[in-house]
């Protein structure tokens, strides 16, 4: 059994790269043919903060397909932090953000929200940005979310994202609160159900 200090959930439309982000953070690898998540996948990793404190992150990677949206509530219940992901080169993933943010604000109002741009490597290689940086920054400010721009392929800002989330949780909670919000899971291995290939659930 593993004690998890902070529950993190990843939300966002299918193929925005959630699974790839988690795989990069947990296993330091990138698989362009990552299979789609069915339901959710779980993984855990212990990080150490600049103040020397260790924190075990329990990370839930939820399915982005619409048919699994109702199940997502099960996985983000009691989450301390939510990473709401989108691909800035795909307008449909951007438009879906309001749905996920609304779900969190209604059902988990204490959950801290992070806005995560994925696949920055595609923009650097010439892919057109559909959603402007200014619009993204304004939206993040409006929903009171920190913004992270990431690339699972290159690893850009991935560790910084998860360690930053842990650092914020450490600042937000005193020791007694952190202790009371801890919970137990079977182990730190990723438990997942996947189907057809295509990066990333």
Phi, psi and omega in degrees: 000141182240132177278123180255126183272330182218125177268124179242134178239140175256129180233154179151164182295159178302142176075014176279347177105021181298312181297323179294322176299314181295317180297319178297317182289314184286321190239001180055041179218164179227129179238108183295341180254032177307133181282154180292142179280137173248120183079265178195158174238145182240141173211159180221148178208141178266131178240158179239128185272164180303334179279003177091353182281139176265146179216130178267121180265127173260117190246122178253118177260108186268154177291141182263349181294143184302326184292347180255004185300320181294331179286335185300328180301327178298322186275331178268000175301129179067016177291141177276331182218145178230130176258106181265113193253148174208158178259114185294352177263002182232109185298325182296328179288328177291315182295337182281347184300320182302325179296310184292318179296318177299319177301314181293315182296327180280319188259334180224067186298340180272353182287129178280129184259137174239135177263124187237115171277131180250170172058040178298335178298328179293320178295320180292336180267006174115355177297139183285132174280120181273324181256122185291154177300323180296317180295320179296314181297320179295321179293317179300318179295321183295323181264007178059048182240144171284147181250131175235132174256128191224164170216115177291330182294313181268344184088002184301121172066011183285308178298318180301323178299304186291322177292324177296320177298316179297319180296319178297318180296322179295322179287326185287330189240141173279174186299320182292322180291319178298321181295319183288338181266359179288154177212171187250141173229164186299308181200185183260008178281148179290126176251118187210160170234126183234160175225211192312152185290158177142112185287135349216151181302000000 
